[in-house]
């Protein structure tokens, strides 16, 4: 089985102990490890796959805590560097009654943004591996160039490139900078996950089908269109493949649900020894099983607080699916 490499932010989410109030009115928070790329790596590792994180953390207590957390769930941290030049990133989150979130980020810059292209070792990637990335760490910084180097190196070795834009507009000076950056990196991916909340913003197209078709540019071979509790649609080589219904659960916190979804999806690809040239065939043949697993992973995560701690194991996912 290949390995998942996830590049980008690892941070502390401060989750409010009260729901349904504005962030400015929250009195107390609970510390939770997070960061979308880290959540995806954790999801793969907790399912039993091999996952490694590529990032940089501060030489501080929060960095120590995140390293310990990743190691405890089985994520390899040998490619996580440390620096005294900036602190580990923090994100304060408020939860609405339905579990949806509002964010306030503390990173100007944070340590993850200081990872530079010279610190990327292109020799770690192999055919059969997956490199996953998001857009939060694609702001103008050394880390943006590190992403470019990692993507180029991974592709040269025959690895699959997975991209979840995971839009967080408060981190960008101009929303259009965010959109343009995502569109610049999009053609480099083989697999794209995009949510119903992001599709029109990224593509600029109102019609869902037309918008999804516009994502098939460059090397993009598959698009997963996620719709929260309504499940997900899979498109392969520009053609609709399958709709996978979601699961009804009691939602506590949606933090990390999309990451748990794509983590479950990528784990299944690794389990089936996916290679880039065969991804279309594999997805068409195995899409129902893969998406059911991914949807279950995301659904279970919403029933807990935080991200990494709430992400289920493979055993929990199969037990959940069997009980439906």
C-alpha positions, 0 to 999 in steps of 0.5 A, spaced: 500 500 500 502 506 498 503 512 503 499 519 504 503 525 504 499 531 507 502 538 506 500 544 509 497 547 516 497 543 523 494 548 528 490 548 534 483 549 534 480 553 540 473 550 540 467 554 544 464 550 550 458 554 548 454 553 542 449 558 538 453 564 540 457 569 536 465 568 537 466 575 541 461 572 546 464 566 547 467 565 555 471 559 554 474 554 549 477 547 549 483 546 545 483 541 539 488 539 534 487 541 527 488 543 521 485 540 514 491 537 511 493 534 518 486 532 519 486 528 513 493 525 515 489 523 521 483 520 518 488 515 513 492 513 519 486 512 524 483 507 518 490 503 518 493 507 512 500 510 512 500 517 513 505 523 513 505 530 515 509 535 511 509 542 515 513 546 520 511 548 527 513 553 532 518 551 538 513 552 543 508 548 547 502 548 542 507 545 537 509 539 542 502 538 543 501 537 535 507 532 534 505 528 540 497 528 537 499 526 530 504 521 533 499 518 537 494 517 532 499 514 527 501 519 523 509 520 521 512 526 523 519 526 521 518 531 515 515 536 520 520 541 522 520 546 527 522 554 528 523 559 533 522 564 527 514 564 528 509 560 533 504 555 531 498 557 528 491 558 532 484 558 530 478 560 535 472 557 532 465 559 534 459 554 533 452 555 531 446 551 533 447 546 527 454 545 528 456 550 523 462 554 524 465 561 524 473 562 525 478 567 527 485 565 525 492 567 529 498 567 524 501 573 522 505 569 520 505 562 523 510 557 523 507 553 517 507 558 512 515 559 513 516 552 510 520 553 504 521 549 497 529 548 499 526 544 505 522 539 501 525 532 499 522 530 493 525 523 494 520 521 499 515 520 494 513 514 490 508 511 485 502 509 488 503 514 493 498 520 494 500 528 496 494 531 499 493 539 499 488 545 501 488 552 500 489 555 507 497 555 506 497 557 499 497 565 501 503 568 499 509 565 503 515 560 503 510 555 504 506 556 497 513 555 493 514 549 498 507 546 495 509 547 488 516 544 489 512 538 493 507 537 487 512 537 482 516 532 485 510 527 487 508 528 480 515 526 477 515 520 481 508 518 479 504 520 485 497 522 485 495 529 487 489 530 491 486 537 492 481 540 497 480 547 496 477 548 503 476 555 502 477 560 508 476 567 506 478 570 513 485 568 511 486 572 505 486 580 504 482 579 497 477 574 496 479 574 489 486 572 491 484 566 494 479 564 488 485 565 483 490 561 487 485 555 487 484 556 480 492 556 479 493 550 483 487 546 480 490 543 474 495 540 477 491 535 481 488 529 479 483 528 484 479 535 487 474 535 492 469 541 492 463 542 497 456 545 495 458 552 499 465 553 495 463 551 488 460 557 485 465 562 489 471 558 485 468 557 478 464 563 478 458 559 475 451 558 478 449 552 474 452 546 478 453 541 472 456 547 468 460 549 474 463 542 475 464 541 468 469 547 468 473 543 474 476 538 469 482 542 466 489 540 466 490 533 470 484 533 473 481 526 472 475 526 478 471 531 482 468 529 488 462 534 490 460 534 497 453 536 500 454 535 507 448 531 510 445 530 503 452 526 501 456 526 495 456 526 487 462 523 484 464 525 477 470 521 473 473 524 466 467 529 466 462 524 467 457 523 472 458 517 476 454 516 482 451 519 488 452 517 495 447 518 500 449 521 506 447 519 513 443 522 518 446 523 525 446 528 531 451 533 529 455 536 535 461 539 531 462 539 523 469 541 524 473 536 520 468 533 517 470 534 510 477 532 512 474 526 515 470 524 508 476 525 504 481 522 508 476 516 508 476 516 500 484 517 500 485 511 504 480 507 500 484 509 494 491 507 497 488 500 500 486 499 492 493 500 490 491 506 486 495 509 480 494 515 476 493 512 470 488 507 473 484 512 477 478 513 472 477 505 472 478 504 479 473 509 481 467 507 476 468 500 479 469 501 486 465 508 487 459 505 491 464 502 496 469 508 497 464 513 497 460 510 503 466 509 507 468 516 506 461 519 507 461 514 514 467 517 516 465 524 515 458 523 518 461 520 525 466 525 525 460 530 526 458 527 532 464 529 536 467 535 538 474 537 534 477 534 528 482 529 530 479 526 536 472 525 533 475 522 527 473 514 527 477 508 526 476 503 520 472 498 525 468 504 527 466 506 520 464 499 518 460 498 524 457 504 523 455 502 516 453 495 518 448 498 523 445 503 517 
